[in-house]
């Protein structure tokens, strides 16, 4: 897929990877880039930079996603590419005593944003895309959805679930010409990465959001399901599946080292 002449929506588009995606899509000739974000002021600023439009949107709320879809299509025409990009880095605590956590709140918030936001986008766009013969979803997930995330069970678990949903989305609607790509980077130089404790995702070839956006354009053009800005992730995936027990042991060593360093 080439984005030239296409209507594109980017959730979480006011900052970080989302902002870089908006800029890259505009530079590639998208007819309209819609910036959806809870940060309405920055969403408007990004929209002004890319001659786009902005909507305030909490992706954890189905009504907000429905509103963005409805208004985008009413004002600018059918959505060709929906980038479900918004995410949070909550729940990181290398010193946690229990992987189950102490409360439901970080689990519920992560589930709403990292999983249900993708579900809501599909729920409201699939009927439209089927009726017009196709469409495209780009779901920003994380290498944590393929590997794991030491220090945050909620983040890791919900990112795994997001991969599972994207797989089902691609399988169920391949016959309808609805395409799906998942973006699974490791460390990207964003406010979210800087807000969490340093772990294995940091210092392993941290990329700029702009580089990630370039990789997305290339992945969309090839229509590949898995977009890996960090190519080493493929090797890590292979090691995980080759010997799961050895991989668990290695990750436990990383956990122990993080706790030692974080506790100093």
Secondary structure, 3 states (H helix, E strand, C coil): CCCCCCEEEEECCCCHHHHHHHHHHHHCCCCEEEEEECCHHHHHHHHHHCCCEEEECCCCCHHHHHHHHHHHHHHHCCCCEEEECCCCCCCCCCCCCCCCCCCCHHHHHHHHHHHHHHHHHHHHHHHHHHHHCCEEEEEECCHHHCCCCCCCHHHHHHHHHHHHHHHHHHHHHHHHCEEEEEECCCCECCHHHHHCCCCCCCCCCCECHHHHHHHHHHHHHHCCCEECCCCHHHHHHHHHHHCHHHHHHHHHHHHHHHHHHHCC
